[in-house]
């Protein structure tokens, strides 16, 4: 049972790291291609290649219709509940690479 818990924990860590590093790399590539598009006069800051890397899919949980998080007001204590998962192409590639690395980094 301990081995299964260890594998699940490692998978969560690797998936999280893949999402973080992939998101950072995607944002960096989007900035770079936006800057290159401005320098080369190829569509300016908002060009097709930049938009490909920065286009994100969002999953929002705990949000109301007006994009504000759910507020629970208990007079002396207020809670804002909301969660957003934002994925882009490079973050998905980062998860795949991280899972591949996890496959080969385990103890044998």
N, CA, C and O atoms as CSV, one atom per row, in Angstrom:
chain,resi,resn,atom,element,x,y,z
A,1,UNK,N,N,0.824,-1.198,0.000
A,1,UNK,CA,C,0.000,0.000,0.000
A,1,UNK,C,C,0.864,1.256,0.000
A,1,UNK,O,O,0.505,2.260,-0.614
A,2,UNK,N,N,1.991,1.200,0.680
A,2,UNK,CA,C,2.872,2.353,0.755
A,2,UNK,C,C,3.462,2.688,-0.610
A,2,UNK,O,O,3.658,3.861,-0.930
A,3,UNK,N,N,3.745,1.668,-1.417
A,3,UNK,CA,C,4.305,1.882,-2.750
A,3,UNK,C,C,3.305,2.609,-3.648
A,3,UNK,O,O,3.696,3.478,-4.428
A,4,UNK,N,N,2.014,2.264,-3.547
A,4,UNK,CA,C,0.990,2.916,-4.357
A,4,UNK,C,C,0.837,4.380,-3.957
A,4,UNK,O,O,0.695,5.245,-4.822
A,5,UNK,N,N,0.864,4.667,-2.652
A,5,UNK,CA,C,0.767,6.045,-2.186
A,5,UNK,C,C,1.977,6.851,-2.641
A,5,UNK,O,O,1.844,8.022,-2.999
A,6,UNK,N,N,3.156,6.233,-2.630
A,6,UNK,CA,C,4.364,6.907,-3.079
A,6,UNK,C,C,4.266,7.240,-4.568
A,6,UNK,O,O,4.676,8.325,-4.981
A,7,UNK,N,N,3.734,6.336,-5.373
A,7,UNK,CA,C,3.598,6.557,-6.805
A,7,UNK,C,C,2.593,7.662,-7.096
A,7,UNK,O,O,2.828,8.499,-7.968
A,8,UNK,N,N,1.490,7.674,-6.384
A,8,UNK,CA,C,0.480,8.717,-6.585
A,8,UNK,C,C,1.038,10.082,-6.171
A,8,UNK,O,O,0.830,11.075,-6.868
A,9,UNK,N,N,1.730,10.129,-5.063
A,9,UNK,CA,C,2.337,11.386,-4.618
A,9,UNK,C,C,3.371,11.901,-5.607
A,9,UNK,O,O,3.411,13.096,-5.902
A,10,UNK,N,N,4.215,10.997,-6.126
A,10,UNK,CA,C,5.212,11.392,-7.125
A,10,UNK,C,C,4.535,11.890,-8.392
A,10,UNK,O,O,4.993,12.861,-8.994
A,11,UNK,N,N,3.448,11.239,-8.808
A,11,UNK,CA,C,2.740,11.664,-10.015
A,11,UNK,C,C,2.157,13.058,-9.841
A,11,UNK,O,O,2.231,13.877,-10.757
A,12,UNK,N,N,1.584,13.335,-8.692
A,12,UNK,CA,C,1.031,14.667,-8.434
A,12,UNK,C,C,2.131,15.726,-8.463
A,12,UNK,O,O,1.943,16.803,-9.028
A,13,UNK,N,N,3.274,15.421,-7.856
A,13,UNK,CA,C,4.394,16.370,-7.855
A,13,UNK,C,C,4.895,16.616,-9.273
A,13,UNK,O,O,5.111,17.766,-9.656
A,14,UNK,N,N,5.083,15.556,-10.060
A,14,UNK,CA,C,5.585,15.720,-11.420
A,14,UNK,C,C,4.593,16.432,-12.318
A,14,UNK,O,O,4.996,17.249,-13.145
A,15,UNK,N,N,3.303,16.146,-12.180
A,15,UNK,CA,C,2.289,16.839,-12.978
A,15,UNK,C,C,2.266,18.328,-12.620
A,15,UNK,O,O,2.194,19.178,-13.507
A,16,UNK,N,N,2.325,18.639,-11.340
A,16,UNK,CA,C,2.330,20.037,-10.908
A,16,UNK,C,C,3.555,20.767,-11.435
A,16,UNK,O,O,3.442,21.879,-11.949
A,17,UNK,N,N,4.726,20.151,-11.312
A,17,UNK,CA,C,5.943,20.779,-11.826
A,17,UNK,C,C,5.893,20.948,-13.344
A,17,UNK,O,O,6.352,21.963,-13.869
A,18,UNK,N,N,5.341,19.963,-14.047
A,18,UNK,CA,C,5.188,20.077,-15.494
A,18,UNK,C,C,4.265,21.224,-15.882
A,18,UNK,O,O,4.544,21.952,-16.835
A,19,UNK,N,N,3.163,21.388,-15.145
A,19,UNK,CA,C,2.253,22.505,-15.417
A,19,UNK,C,C,2.911,23.850,-15.154
A,19,UNK,O,O,2.751,24.788,-15.935
A,20,UNK,N,N,3.647,23.944,-14.061
A,20,UNK,CA,C,4.287,25.216,-13.708
A,20,UNK,C,C,5.364,25.581,-14.717
A,20,UNK,O,O,5.366,26.687,-15.257
A,21,UNK,N,N,6.290,24.642,-14.975
A,21,UNK,CA,C,7.379,24.955,-15.903
A,21,UNK,C,C,6.876,25.134,-17.329
A,21,UNK,O,O,7.387,25.984,-18.058
A,22,UNK,N,N,5.884,24.351,-17.740
A,22,UNK,CA,C,5.303,24.518,-19.062
A,22,UNK,C,C,4.579,25.849,-19.206
A,22,UNK,O,O,4.664,26.490,-20.253
A,23,UNK,N,N,3.870,26.267,-18.168
A,23,UNK,CA,C,3.194,27.568,-18.204
A,23,UNK,C,C,4.174,28.720,-18.284
A,23,UNK,O,O,3.957,29.678,-19.026
A,24,UNK,N,N,5.267,28.629,-17.511
A,24,UNK,CA,C,6.293,29.668,-17.553
A,24,UNK,C,C,6.950,29.709,-18.927
A,24,UNK,O,O,7.163,30.786,-19.484
A,25,UNK,N,N,7.273,28.533,-19.475
A,25,UNK,CA,C,7.893,28.474,-20.797
A,25,UNK,C,C,6.949,28.999,-21.875
A,25,UNK,O,O,7.389,29.702,-22.784
A,26,UNK,N,N,5.659,28.671,-21.791
A,26,UNK,CA,C,4.681,29.174,-22.753
A,26,UNK,C,C,4.545,30.680,-22.712
A,26,UNK,O,O,4.486,31.333,-23.754
A,27,UNK,N,N,4.494,31.242,-21.498
A,27,UNK,CA,C,4.417,32.703,-21.372
A,27,UNK,C,C,5.685,33.365,-21.912
A,27,UNK,O,O,5.617,34.416,-22.549
A,28,UNK,N,N,6.829,32.752,-21.659
A,28,UNK,CA,C,8.096,33.301,-22.147
A,28,UNK,C,C,8.162,33.250,-23.675
A,28,UNK,O,O,8.579,34.215,-24.315
A,29,UNK,N,N,7.750,32.126,-24.253
A,29,UNK,CA,C,7.731,32.032,-25.714
A,29,UNK,C,C,6.740,33.018,-26.323
A,29,UNK,O,O,7.017,33.608,-27.367
A,30,UNK,N,N,5.597,33.199,-25.685
A,30,UNK,CA,C,4.631,34.179,-26.169
A,30,UNK,C,C,5.196,35.586,-26.144
A,30,UNK,O,O,4.998,36.350,-27.089
A,31,UNK,N,N,5.899,35.940,-25.073
A,31,UNK,CA,C,6.528,37.262,-24.998
A,31,UNK,C,C,7.596,37.400,-26.075
A,31,UNK,O,O,7.682,38.433,-26.739
A,32,UNK,N,N,8.414,36.355,-26.250
A,32,UNK,CA,C,9.498,36.396,-27.234
A,32,UNK,C,C,8.949,36.552,-28.644
A,32,UNK,O,O,9.431,37.395,-29.401
A,33,UNK,N,N,7.944,35.754,-29.013
A,33,UNK,CA,C,7.390,35.849,-30.356
A,33,UNK,C,C,6.610,37.142,-30.569
A,33,UNK,O,O,6.535,37.635,-31.695
A,34,UNK,N,N,6.032,37.693,-29.518
A,34,UNK,CA,C,5.400,39.003,-29.636
A,34,UNK,C,C,6.427,40.090,-29.899
A,34,UNK,O,O,6.201,40.991,-30.707
A,35,UNK,N,N,7.564,39.998,-29.206
A,35,UNK,CA,C,8.635,40.980,-29.404
A,35,UNK,C,C,9.252,40.839,-30.793
A,35,UNK,O,O,9.535,41.841,-31.450
A,36,UNK,N,N,9.460,39.603,-31.241
A,36,UNK,CA,C,10.006,39.381,-32.585
A,36,UNK,C,C,9.022,39.873,-33.645
A,36,UNK,O,O,9.444,40.438,-34.654
A,37,UNK,N,N,7.728,39.671,-33.437
A,37,UNK,CA,C,6.728,40.156,-34.380
A,37,UNK,C,C,6.731,41.665,-34.491
A,37,UNK,O,O,6.472,42.214,-35.562
A,38,UNK,N,N,7.022,42.344,-33.385
A,38,UNK,CA,C,7.105,43.801,-33.414
A,38,UNK,C,C,8.358,44.256,-34.163
A,38,UNK,O,O,8.308,45.192,-34.961
A,39,UNK,N,N,9.475,43.588,-33.900
A,39,UNK,CA,C,10.734,43.968,-34.550
A,39,UNK,C,C,10.704,43.700,-36.050
A,39,UNK,O,O,11.241,44.489,-36.828
A,40,UNK,N,N,10.088,42.608,-36.463
A,40,UNK,CA,C,10.075,42.241,-37.871
A,40,UNK,C,C,8.876,42.821,-38.619
A,40,UNK,O,O,8.715,42.581,-39.816
A,41,UNK,N,N,8.045,43.573,-37.925
A,41,UNK,CA,C,6.830,44.139,-38.501
A,41,UNK,C,C,5.960,43.030,-39.103
A,41,UNK,O,O,5.430,43.175,-40.204
A,42,UNK,N,N,5.823,41.930,-38.371
A,42,UNK,CA,C,5.067,40.769,-38.839
A,42,UNK,C,C,3.827,40.580,-37.978
A,42,UNK,O,O,3.698,39.566,-37.293
A,43,UNK,N,N,2.939,41.520,-38.005
A,43,UNK,CA,C,1.710,41.411,-37.238
A,43,UNK,C,C,1.765,42.131,-35.915
A,43,UNK,O,O,0.775,42.158,-35.183
A,44,UNK,N,N,2.900,42.715,-35.591
A,44,UNK,CA,C,3.020,43.468,-34.354
A,44,UNK,C,C,3.038,42.572,-33.137
A,44,UNK,O,O,3.358,41.387,-33.222
A,45,UNK,N,N,2.692,43.150,-32.014
A,45,UNK,CA,C,2.700,42.442,-30.737
A,45,UNK,C,C,1.678,41.306,-30.699
A,45,UNK,O,O,1.896,40.309,-30.011
A,46,UNK,N,N,0.582,41.441,-31.417
A,46,UNK,CA,C,-0.505,40.458,-31.379
A,46,UNK,C,C,-0.489,39.629,-32.663
A,46,UNK,O,O,-1.396,39.742,-33.487
A,47,UNK,N,N,0.549,38.788,-32.835
A,47,UNK,CA,C,0.651,37.983,-34.055
A,47,UNK,C,C,0.158,36.557,-33.814
A,47,UNK,O,O,-0.151,36.178,-32.684
A,48,UNK,N,N,0.090,35.784,-34.877
A,48,UNK,CA,C,-0.493,34.454,-34.827
A,48,UNK,C,C,0.333,33.493,-33.975
A,48,UNK,O,O,-0.228,32.721,-33.197
A,49,UNK,N,N,1.650,33.531,-34.112
A,49,UNK,CA,C,2.508,32.604,-33.369
A,49,UNK,C,C,2.418,32.893,-31.874
A,49,UNK,O,O,2.339,31.961,-31.073
A,50,UNK,N,N,2.428,34.159,-31.488
A,50,UNK,CA,C,2.297,34.528,-30.073
A,50,UNK,C,C,0.968,34.048,-29.514
A,50,UNK,O,O,0.909,33.500,-28.413
A,51,UNK,N,N,-0.089,34.253,-30.270
A,51,UNK,CA,C,-1.411,33.832,-29.806
A,51,UNK,C,C,-1.521,32.316,-29.678
A,51,UNK,O,O,-2.264,31.820,-28.832
A,52,UNK,N,N,-0.790,31.575,-30.509
A,52,UNK,CA,C,-0.790,30.117,-30.402
A,52,UNK,C,C,-0.227,29.680,-29.054
A,52,UNK,O,O,-0.777,28.781,-28.417
A,53,UNK,N,N,0.862,30.305,-28.613
A,53,UNK,CA,C,1.475,29.918,-27.353
A,53,UNK,C,C,0.728,30.461,-26.138
A,53,UNK,O,O,0.786,29.858,-25.066
A,54,UNK,N,N,0.033,31.579,-26.282
A,54,UNK,CA,C,-0.636,32.179,-25.137
A,54,UNK,C,C,-2.112,31.836,-25.023
A,54,UNK,O,O,-2.739,32.125,-24.003
A,55,UNK,N,N,-2.677,31.218,-26.064
A,55,UNK,CA,C,-4.093,30.846,-25.971
A,55,UNK,C,C,-4.248,29.817,-24.861
A,55,UNK,O,O,-3.570,28.790,-24.858
A,56,UNK,N,N,-5.123,30.091,-23.938
A,56,UNK,CA,C,-5.256,29.224,-22.769
A,56,UNK,C,C,-6.701,28.780,-22.611
A,56,UNK,O,O,-7.642,29.484,-22.978
A,57,UNK,N,N,-6.840,27.593,-22.055
A,57,UNK,CA,C,-8.150,27.076,-21.692
A,57,UNK,C,C,-8.252,27.163,-20.183
A,57,UNK,O,O,-7.343,26.743,-19.467
A,58,UNK,N,N,-9.349,27.703,-19.703
A,58,UNK,CA,C,-9.509,27.898,-18.265
A,58,UNK,C,C,-10.652,27.041,-17.737
A,58,UNK,O,O,-11.720,26.943,-18.342
A,59,UNK,N,N,-10.392,26.431,-16.600
A,59,UNK,CA,C,-11.404,25.697,-15.862
A,59,UNK,C,C,-11.591,26.429,-14.545
A,59,UNK,O,O,-10.682,26.465,-13.715
A,60,UNK,N,N,-12.767,27.012,-14.352
A,60,UNK,CA,C,-13.043,27.778,-13.137
A,60,UNK,C,C,-14.032,27.022,-12.270
A,60,UNK,O,O,-15.072,26.562,-12.741
A,61,UNK,N,N,-13.692,26.903,-10.998
A,61,UNK,CA,C,-14.575,26.241,-10.040
A,61,UNK,C,C,-14.790,27.183,-8.864
A,61,UNK,O,O,-13.842,27.806,-8.387
A,62,UNK,N,N,-16.016,27.289,-8.399
A,62,UNK,CA,C,-16.317,28.142,-7.261
A,62,UNK,C,C,-16.512,29.597,-7.635
A,62,UNK,O,O,-16.481,30.465,-6.763
A,63,UNK,N,N,-16.715,29.886,-8.924
A,63,UNK,CA,C,-16.935,31.255,-9.368
A,63,UNK,C,C,-18.404,31.479,-9.672
A,63,UNK,O,O,-19.122,30.562,-10.072
A,64,UNK,N,N,-18.836,32.716,-9.474
A,64,UNK,CA,C,-20.204,33.100,-9.804
A,64,UNK,C,C,-20.262,33.537,-11.259
A,64,UNK,O,O,-19.250,33.477,-11.957
A,65,UNK,N,N,-21.419,33.975,-11.730
A,65,UNK,CA,C,-21.589,34.354,-13.133
A,65,UNK,C,C,-20.741,35.542,-13.545
A,65,UNK,O,O,-20.329,35.619,-14.702
A,66,UNK,N,N,-20.465,36.468,-12.640
A,66,UNK,CA,C,-19.743,37.689,-12.997
A,66,UNK,C,C,-18.235,37.567,-12.758
A,66,UNK,O,O,-17.572,38.576,-12.515
A,67,UNK,N,N,-17.684,36.358,-12.822
A,67,UNK,CA,C,-16.252,36.082,-12.659
A,67,UNK,C,C,-15.681,36.518,-11.321
A,67,UNK,O,O,-14.482,36.774,-11.211
A,68,UNK,N,N,-16.518,36.603,-10.317
A,68,UNK,CA,C,-16.008,36.874,-8.974
A,68,UNK,C,C,-16.134,35.592,-8.154
A,68,UNK,O,O,-17.116,34.862,-8.292
A,69,UNK,N,N,-15.152,35.317,-7.306
A,69,UNK,CA,C,-15.223,34.074,-6.530
A,69,UNK,C,C,-16.384,34.091,-5.542
A,69,UNK,O,O,-16.874,35.149,-5.148
A,70,UNK,N,N,-16.798,32.922,-5.161
A,70,UNK,CA,C,-17.886,32.762,-4.201
A,70,UNK,C,C,-17.456,33.350,-2.859
A,70,UNK,O,O,-16.403,32.992,-2.331
A,71,UNK,N,N,-18.252,34.233,-2.318
A,71,UNK,CA,C,-17.941,34.897,-1.054
A,71,UNK,C,C,-18.866,34.363,0.034
A,71,UNK,O,O,-20.089,34.403,-0.093
A,72,UNK,N,N,-18.259,33.867,1.097
A,72,UNK,CA,C,-19.017,33.434,2.270
A,72,UNK,C,C,-18.701,34.420,3.380
A,72,UNK,O,O,-17.568,34.484,3.859
A,73,UNK,N,N,-19.701,35.186,3.787
A,73,UNK,CA,C,-19.513,36.232,4.783
A,73,UNK,C,C,-20.135,35.782,6.104
A,73,UNK,O,O,-21.354,35.652,6.209
A,74,UNK,N,N,-19.301,35.549,7.098
A,74,UNK,CA,C,-19.756,35.146,8.426
A,74,UNK,C,C,-19.539,36.277,9.441
A,74,UNK,O,O,-19.237,36.026,10.608
A,75,UNK,N,N,-19.694,37.487,8.994
A,75,UNK,CA,C,-19.552,38.718,9.756
A,75,UNK,C,C,-18.111,38.969,10.196
A,75,UNK,O,O,-17.499,39.934,9.736
A,76,UNK,N,N,-17.570,38.162,11.041
A,76,UNK,CA,C,-16.192,38.383,11.493
A,76,UNK,C,C,-15.174,37.671,10.603
A,76,UNK,O,O,-13.977,37.947,10.682
A,77,UNK,N,N,-15.637,36.776,9.776
A,77,UNK,CA,C,-14.756,35.960,8.953
A,77,UNK,C,C,-15.340,35.874,7.556
A,77,UNK,O,O,-16.507,35.521,7.389
A,78,UNK,N,N,-14.530,36.197,6.545
A,78,UNK,CA,C,-14.983,36.129,5.159
A,78,UNK,C,C,-14.093,35.161,4.389
A,78,UNK,O,O,-12.871,35.160,4.535
A,79,UNK,N,N,-14.730,34.348,3.576
A,79,UNK,CA,C,-14.021,33.395,2.736
A,79,UNK,C,C,-14.300,33.710,1.274
A,79,UNK,O,O,-15.450,33.915,0.886
A,80,UNK,N,N,-13.261,33.748,0.472
A,80,UNK,CA,C,-13.406,33.783,-0.981
A,80,UNK,C,C,-13.015,32.415,-1.499
A,80,UNK,O,O,-11.880,31.975,-1.316
A,81,UNK,N,N,-13.945,31.747,-2.138
A,81,UNK,CA,C,-13.680,30.418,-2.652
A,81,UNK,C,C,-13.687,30.457,-4.171
A,81,UNK,O,O,-14.678,30.846,-4.791
A,82,UNK,N,N,-12.586,30.056,-4.755
A,82,UNK,CA,C,-12.496,29.983,-6.201
A,82,UNK,C,C,-11.200,29.315,-6.611
A,82,UNK,O,O,-10.188,29.415,-5.917
A,83,UNK,N,N,-11.238,28.644,-7.730
A,83,UNK,CA,C,-10.085,27.924,-8.231
A,83,UNK,C,C,-10.096,28.024,-9.742
A,83,UNK,O,O,-11.122,27.766,-10.371
A,84,UNK,N,N,-8.962,28.397,-10.340
A,84,UNK,CA,C,-8.852,28.476,-11.786
A,84,UNK,C,C,-7.652,27.674,-12.235
A,84,UNK,O,O,-6.545,27.859,-11.729
A,85,UNK,N,N,-7.867,26.790,-13.177
A,85,UNK,CA,C,-6.792,26.031,-13.796
A,85,UNK,C,C,-6.657,26.555,-15.212
A,85,UNK,O,O,-7.598,26.463,-16.000
A,86,UNK,N,N,-5.489,27.105,-15.545
A,86,UNK,CA,C,-5.262,27.718,-16.845
A,86,UNK,C,C,-4.194,26.917,-17.577
A,86,UNK,O,O,-3.048,26.840,-17.133
A,87,UNK,N,N,-4.577,26.324,-18.698
A,87,UNK,CA,C,-3.675,25.485,-19.474
A,87,UNK,C,C,-3.408,26.107,-20.830
A,87,UNK,O,O,-4.312,26.657,-21.458
A,88,UNK,N,N,-2.156,26.018,-21.284
A,88,UNK,CA,C,-1.837,26.368,-22.655
A,88,UNK,C,C,-1.122,25.192,-23.296
A,88,UNK,O,O,-0.880,24.186,-22.629
A,89,UNK,N,N,-0.782,25.293,-24.559
A,89,UNK,CA,C,-0.179,24.189,-25.306
A,89,UNK,C,C,1.115,23.725,-24.651
A,89,UNK,O,O,1.332,22.524,-24.493
A,90,UNK,N,N,1.967,24.652,-24.275
A,90,UNK,CA,C,3.279,24.286,-23.727
A,90,UNK,C,C,3.137,23.670,-22.340
A,90,UNK,O,O,3.946,22.816,-21.977
A,91,UNK,N,N,2.148,24.066,-21.558
A,91,UNK,CA,C,1.974,23.443,-20.244
A,91,UNK,C,C,1.513,21.994,-20.381
A,91,UNK,O,O,1.874,21.155,-19.556
A,92,UNK,N,N,0.728,21.689,-21.402
A,92,UNK,CA,C,0.333,20.302,-21.647
A,92,UNK,C,C,1.553,19.482,-22.078
A,92,UNK,O,O,1.726,18.347,-21.632
A,93,UNK,N,N,2.395,20.051,-22.940
A,93,UNK,CA,C,3.637,19.383,-23.326
A,93,UNK,C,C,4.527,19.205,-22.100
A,93,UNK,O,O,5.189,18.176,-21.964
A,94,UNK,N,N,4.552,20.186,-21.211
A,94,UNK,CA,C,5.343,20.081,-19.980
A,94,UNK,C,C,4.885,18.936,-19.098
A,94,UNK,O,O,5.714,18.271,-18.477
A,95,UNK,N,N,3.585,18.689,-19.027
A,95,UNK,CA,C,3.066,17.567,-18.234
A,95,UNK,C,C,3.503,16.239,-18.858
A,95,UNK,O,O,3.898,15.317,-18.145
A,96,UNK,N,N,3.432,16.146,-20.175
A,96,UNK,CA,C,3.850,14.910,-20.845
A,96,UNK,C,C,5.334,14.650,-20.599
A,96,UNK,O,O,5.719,13.522,-20.291
A,97,UNK,N,N,6.170,15.678,-20.730
A,97,UNK,CA,C,7.610,15.523,-20.486
A,97,UNK,C,C,7.867,15.162,-19.020
A,97,UNK,O,O,8.708,14.312,-18.728
A,98,UNK,N,N,7.156,15.797,-18.114
A,98,UNK,CA,C,7.345,15.502,-16.685
A,98,UNK,C,C,6.950,14.069,-16.353
A,98,UNK,O,O,7.629,13.411,-15.564
A,99,UNK,N,N,5.868,13.577,-16.937
A,99,UNK,CA,C,5.466,12.187,-16.689
A,99,UNK,C,C,6.464,11.210,-17.299
A,99,UNK,O,O,6.718,10.149,-16.728
A,100,UNK,N,N,7.031,11.555,-18.450
A,100,UNK,CA,C,8.074,10.722,-19.044
A,100,UNK,C,C,9.307,10.696,-18.146
A,100,UNK,O,O,9.920,9.644,-17.963
A,101,UNK,N,N,9.675,11.849,-17.586
A,101,UNK,CA,C,10.807,11.908,-16.673
A,101,UNK,C,C,10.520,11.110,-15.403
A,101,UNK,O,O,11.416,10.466,-14.857
A,102,UNK,N,N,9.278,11.152,-14.932
A,102,UNK,CA,C,8.922,10.401,-13.733
A,102,UNK,C,C,9.050,8.903,-13.980
A,102,UNK,O,O,9.447,8.151,-13.090
A,103,UNK,N,N,8.715,8.481,-15.179
A,103,UNK,CA,C,8.794,7.062,-15.515
A,103,UNK,C,C,10.231,6.557,-15.380
A,103,UNK,O,O,10.449,5.440,-14.912
A,104,UNK,N,N,11.214,7.370,-15.786
A,104,UNK,CA,C,12.601,6.926,-15.783
A,104,UNK,C,C,13.369,7.363,-14.556
A,104,UNK,O,O,14.540,7.007,-14.422
A,105,UNK,N,N,12.767,8.117,-13.656
A,105,UNK,CA,C,13.505,8.594,-12.482
A,105,UNK,C,C,13.233,7.781,-11.230
A,105,UNK,O,O,13.844,8.041,-10.193
A,106,UNK,N,N,12.346,6.814,-11.292
A,106,UNK,CA,C,11.987,6.037,-10.108
A,106,UNK,C,C,13.072,5.078,-9.692
A,106,UNK,O,O,13.939,4.711,-10.485
A,107,UNK,N,N,13.016,4.676,-8.435
A,107,UNK,CA,C,13.981,3.692,-7.942
A,107,UNK,C,C,13.593,2.308,-8.418
A,107,UNK,O,O,12.412,1.975,-8.517
A,108,UNK,N,N,14.598,1.513,-8.710
A,108,UNK,CA,C,14.327,0.171,-9.254
A,108,UNK,C,C,14.795,-0.883,-8.329
A,108,UNK,O,O,14.651,-2.070,-8.621
